[in-house]
Amino acid sequence: MNQQLQDVVDGIIIPDGFGARGVEGKIPAAHYARKKKIPFWGICYGMHLASISLARSLLKIENANSTEVTEDCTNLIGLFTEWQKDTIIERRSGKIEYRGTMRLGDYTC
């Protein structure tokens, strides 16, 4: 981001998304916002990737990532494979499509 643009930017939003597409562009955007002290809002996957950015830059975990993106990494974020709804435990294998695996809203755990 050049200086002129930085002077007029009030904040950076990194939106959600799924899978590997766009990951390596969103991680540097989160890093840039943190380093330049620009307000940042990571929505869903955006916050997920901000965590990976922090691990890579501050904790020096070079291969920090998520198993949603690659199995060959130091995994920081995993997919839900088991959760309880009322008294029933629902299980899914890690080999399924991703939709329906996020925990949204109030959940007692």
C-alpha positions in Angstrom: 0.0 0.0 0.0 1.5 3.3 -0.9 1.7 6.3 1.5 -1.1 8.2 -0.3 -3.5 5.3 0.0 -2.4 4.7 3.6 -3.3 8.3 4.5 -6.9 7.8 3.4 -7.6 4.3 4.6 -9.5 4.1 7.9 -9.3 0.3 8.3 -8.9 -3.0 6.5 -11.5 -5.7 6.3 -10.4 -9.2 5.4 -13.6 -11.2 4.5 -14.5 -14.8 4.9 -13.9 -17.4 2.3 -13.1 -21.1 2.3 -10.3 -23.4 1.1 -6.9 -22.4 -0.1 -8.0 -19.8 -2.7 -6.8 -16.3 -1.6 -5.2 -17.5 1.6 -1.7 -16.3 0.8 -3.1 -12.8 -0.1 -5.1 -12.4 3.0 -2.3 -13.4 5.4 0.0 -10.5 4.2 -3.0 -8.1 4.4 -3.5 -9.0 8.1 0.3 -8.6 8.7 0.3 -5.2 7.0 -2.6 -3.9 9.1 -0.9 -5.0 12.3 2.5 -3.6 11.4 1.1 -0.3 10.2 -1.3 -0.1 13.2 -4.3 0.2 10.8 -7.6 -0.9 12.4 -8.4 -4.4 11.2 -11.5 -6.6 11.1 -11.1 -10.2 10.2 -14.5 -11.7 9.4 -14.7 -15.4 9.9 -11.8 -16.9 7.8 -10.2 -13.4 7.8 -9.6 -13.7 11.6 -8.6 -17.3 11.1 -5.9 -16.1 8.7 -4.9 -13.2 11.0 -4.0 -15.9 13.6 -1.8 -17.6 11.1 -0.1 -14.3 10.2 0.6 -13.7 13.9 2.1 -17.2 14.4 4.3 -16.8 11.3 5.6 -13.3 12.1 5.7 -13.1 15.9 6.1 -16.8 16.9 8.4 -17.6 13.9 6.4 -20.7 13.0 7.2 -20.5 9.3 4.8 -23.3 8.2 1.9 -22.2 10.4 -1.4 -22.8 8.6 -4.7 -24.7 8.8 -5.5 -28.2 7.9 -8.3 -26.7 5.8 -5.5 -25.4 3.5 -2.8 -28.1 3.7 -2.0 -31.2 5.8 1.8 -30.3 5.6 1.9 -27.6 8.2 2.1 -26.7 11.9 -1.7 -26.7 12.3 -3.2 -23.8 14.2 -6.8 -24.1 13.2 -8.6 -27.4 12.8 -11.9 -28.4 11.4 -14.7 -29.5 13.8 -15.3 -33.2 13.4 -17.5 -33.7 16.5 -20.0 -31.6 18.4 -22.9 -32.1 20.7 -26.4 -30.9 19.9 -28.7 -31.3 22.9 -27.9 -34.9 24.0 -26.8 -36.2 20.6 -23.2 -36.2 19.5 -22.8 -35.5 15.8 -19.6 -36.7 14.0 -18.2 -36.0 10.6 -15.1 -37.3 9.0 -12.4 -34.8 8.0 -12.9 -35.8 4.4 -16.1 -34.0 3.8 -17.1 -30.7 2.2 -16.6 -27.8 4.6 -20.0 -26.2 4.8 -21.9 -26.8 8.0 -18.7 -27.3 10.1 -18.5 -23.9 11.7 -19.8 -23.1 15.2 -21.9 -20.0 15.0 -23.7 -18.2 17.8 -24.1 -19.3 21.4 -22.7 -22.7 22.2 -22.0 -24.1 25.7 -18.8 -26.1 25.7 
